[in-house]
Amino acid sequence: MTIRRLHVVGAGLAGLAAAVAATRAGTPVVLHEAAGHAGGRCRSFRDETLGRLIDNGTHLVLGANRTTLAYARTVGGIEAMERRPPRFPFRDQASGRGWEMSPLGLAARPLDLLRAAGLPWTGSDETVAARLSATRAYRDLWEPLCVAALNTAAEEASARLFARLLRLALSSGRQALVPWVFPVGLSAALVAPALATLAAHGAELRFRHRLQAVRSGMLEFDDGPLALGENERVVLALPPWALAGMLPGLPVLATRAIVNAHFRLEHPVRLPGDQPFLGLTGGMGQWLALRDDVLSVTVSAADRPAAEPAEQVGARLWREVAAVLGDPDRPQPPTRIMKERRATLLHSPAETRRRPGPLTPLPGMVLAGDWLDSAWPCTIEAAITSGLAAARLALGDRELAFAH
């Protein structure tokens, strides 16, 4: 059966990926988005406090994220990304000690690496801390990597999911740990080129178009119902809380927050390790990311900081940043605090098992999103991979793919 039209509801990365894959395959696409912009939790905007373009969250893509890189190449956004050497500098904020993680460093610890990658057998209820806290690399590597990748404290995080993530990376070849950054923002690489691709292929973009209900053969939007034809299909690329009450049997999944602080410096600086990012241990912040004169700090598994006043969080994080810059008395510059209270799922063993698949009880409707069952935690790669998989299901085309 030829699909006459695909409706994609939600213009986050999962929805954009589904729409791009479908429209490039020749299927007419209508993209519906409740907000006035695309990108969801992964976009750029101009902040008036800083007078700069910032991202609503700081992200890093690795060479192991093959679907993300293929998507970026397909829409042309790879030109707005920068490949960096496979080195990950770290600094302990309590002692000032610095070190570096690299592929060679990982290879030098084969027993620790095998254990982290799930060998021998990993229990389904085992946490990262329970499995790896006795290893030499736990404090310097496995714990910060777990919090960054899973947005979940190591004491709660699923060791099995963490092990799958490492195996995916290790099986991706020499380029697996090559980091890609976004020197001109997430939207320039992943959002704006996708919208341009959709427009060039004749897709219809409907912003400020909020879905309110779904039923068989029908989408209910805030401006009225949309009846679906026999040859029309739907990808619901919405977070689970947006779908709550619409689909029977959809689980209520626990989430974790991420807090980002953006500081506009007087002038650009260089971070220790000479990369545009720096891992941190021993404090509130876990990663620094530098873009021109804006230095951003990410706090993962941040439910507690997300509940605190923004001024208090900003002051504490600036003290940590000033110490890294070697000037503890430097006054706090203009600051913007971003709180994403439902940034990702809680990647505990129990919650990981509750992630649903893409199928729904409604014929012709499938789900997409980083929160669905996947070998990946809730990441850019999970979102884009899910969008591509949803397009394949909706169109009945298993060969659908992005350019490599």
Secondary structure by P-SEA (a helix, b strand, c coil): ccccbbbbccccaaaaaaaaaaaaabbbbbbbbcccccccccbbbbbccccbbbbcccccccccaaaaaaaaaaacccccbbbbccbbbbbcccccccccccaaaaaacaaaaaaaaccccccccccccccccccccccccaaaaaaaacccccccccaaaaaaaaaaaaaccccccccccccccccccccaaaaaaaaaabbbbbcccccccccccbbbcccbbbbbcccbbbbbccccccccccccccccccbbbbbbbbbbccbbbbccccccbbbbccccccbbbbcccbbbbbbccccccccccaaaaaaaaaaaaaaaaccccccccbbbbbbcccccccccaaaaaacccccccccccccccccccccccccaaaaaaaaaaaaaaaaccccccccc
